[in-house]
Amino acid sequence: MGVRIMTEIAQRLRTELAVLDSVDRADLAYFLLESLDENVDSFAEVASDAELDRRIADIESGNVKGIACDEVLSELREMFP
């Protein structure tokens, strides 16, 4: 794929949106990523939702113990310095 130059509109939006707080930027990022997903595999989406529900239930019931985010990030930093 060749080099793509950002359009003038996209560049202007990028500059203007950079001043948003992190919550608004995250919400906008989610919206933009979802808008790229034109060919959603509904079966995979349902299966993924079911798996997430199962994992949440396991944690809430005490069958599985979660790992603190800081611990996971620390391990990842060691693995990928």
C-alpha positions in Angstrom: 0.0 0.0 0.0 1.4 3.4 -0.9 1.9 6.4 1.4 -1.3 8.2 2.2 -1.3 11.9 2.8 -3.8 13.1 5.4 -6.5 15.2 3.8 -6.8 18.9 4.8 -10.0 18.2 6.7 -8.5 15.2 8.6 -5.5 17.3 9.5 -7.7 20.1 10.8 -9.8 17.8 12.8 -6.8 16.1 14.3 -5.5 19.5 15.5 -8.9 20.6 16.9 -9.6 17.2 18.5 -6.3 17.1 20.3 -7.6 19.6 22.9 -10.4 17.3 24.0 -10.0 15.6 27.4 -9.1 11.9 27.5 -12.6 10.7 28.1 -13.9 12.6 25.0 -11.0 11.4 22.9 -11.6 7.8 24.0 -15.3 8.0 23.1 -14.4 9.5 19.8 -11.8 6.8 19.1 -14.3 4.1 19.9 -16.8 5.7 17.5 -14.2 5.9 14.8 -13.0 2.3 15.2 -16.6 1.0 15.2 -17.3 3.0 12.0 -14.5 1.0 10.3 -16.0 -2.3 11.1 -18.4 -2.5 8.1 -18.4 -6.3 7.8 -19.1 -7.4 11.4 -19.2 -11.1 11.8 -22.3 -11.3 13.9 -21.6 -14.9 15.0 -18.1 -14.0 16.2 -19.5 -10.9 17.9 -22.2 -13.0 19.8 -19.5 -15.6 20.7 -17.2 -12.9 22.0 -20.0 -11.4 24.1 -20.8 -14.8 25.5 -17.2 -15.4 26.4 -16.9 -12.0 28.1 -20.1 -12.7 30.0 -18.7 -16.1 31.1 -15.4 -14.6 32.3 -17.2 -11.9 34.2 -19.4 -14.4 35.9 -16.3 -16.5 36.8 -14.7 -13.5 38.4 -17.8 -12.3 40.2 -18.5 -15.8 41.6 -15.0 -16.1 42.9 -14.1 -19.2 40.7 -11.4 -17.1 39.1 -9.1 -14.5 40.6 -8.2 -11.5 38.5 -4.7 -10.1 38.1 -4.2 -6.4 38.9 -3.6 -4.2 35.9 -0.3 -2.9 37.4 1.0 -6.5 37.8 0.0 -7.4 34.2 1.6 -4.2 32.8 4.8 -4.8 34.8 5.1 -8.3 33.4 4.5 -7.1 29.9 7.2 -4.4 30.3 9.6 -7.1 31.4 8.7 -9.3 28.5 8.8 -6.4 25.9 11.3 -3.8 27.2 
